[in-house]
């Protein structure tokens, strides 16, 4: 794995939809996190999983973390 900027999980990250989860991957395709969901209401109740849309929103937010961190660094450097 190539280390970009000394980071272990180089940006950008992306959320990839799987059968029952979203996989957040770094630029090299390495899985950083999984967000599981269930489409069936009864299955969600029994497993405490999110709906597909809730999981998608969470996965997209997690995938945006490297960019958010960079923006916060720039903001704090300006003050």
C-alpha positions in Angstrom: 0.0 0.0 0.0 1.3 3.4 -1.0 1.4 5.9 1.8 0.2 9.3 0.6 1.0 12.3 2.8 2.0 9.9 5.6 -1.6 8.9 6.2 -2.6 5.4 6.9 -6.0 5.7 5.2 -5.4 8.2 2.4 -8.2 10.4 1.1 -10.4 10.6 -0.7 -12.7 8.0 0.9 -15.8 6.7 -0.8 -18.9 4.8 0.3 -19.6 1.7 -1.7 -23.0 0.0 -1.5 -22.9 -3.8 -0.8 -25.8 -6.2 -0.3 -26.5 -5.3 3.3 -23.9 -2.6 4.1 -22.0 0.4 2.9 -18.3 0.0 2.9 -16.2 3.1 3.3 -13.0 2.7 1.4 -9.8 4.8 1.2 -8.3 5.8 -2.1 -6.6 2.4 -2.4 -9.8 0.5 -1.9 -8.9 -0.5 1.6 -12.0 -0.8 3.8 -12.0 1.8 6.6 -15.5 1.1 8.0 -18.8 -0.7 7.4 -22.3 0.7 8.0 -24.9 -2.1 8.0 -28.5 -1.8 7.1 -31.6 -3.9 6.6 -34.5 -3.3 4.2 -37.1 -5.3 6.0 -38.7 -3.6 9.1 -38.9 -6.8 11.1 -35.2 -7.6 10.3 -34.2 -4.1 11.4 -36.1 -4.5 14.7 -34.4 -7.8 15.4 -30.9 -6.7 14.6 -31.0 -3.0 15.5 -29.8 -2.1 12.0 -30.5 1.2 10.2 -32.6 1.5 7.1 -30.8 1.7 3.8 -31.3 5.5 3.6 -30.1 6.1 7.2 -27.0 3.9 6.5 -26.3 5.7 3.3 -26.4 9.1 5.0 -24.1 7.9 7.8 -21.7 6.3 5.2 -21.5 9.5 3.2 -20.7 11.5 6.3 -18.0 9.1 7.4 -16.5 9.2 3.8 -16.4 13.0 4.1 -14.3 13.0 7.3 -10.8 13.4 5.7 -12.0 16.5 3.8 -13.7 17.9 6.9 -10.5 17.4 8.9 -8.5 19.2 6.3 -10.9 22.1 6.2 -10.8 22.4 10.0 -7.0 22.5 9.9 -7.0 25.2 7.3 -9.6 27.2 9.3 -7.5 26.9 12.5 -4.3 27.9 10.7 -6.0 31.1 9.5 -7.0 32.2 13.0 
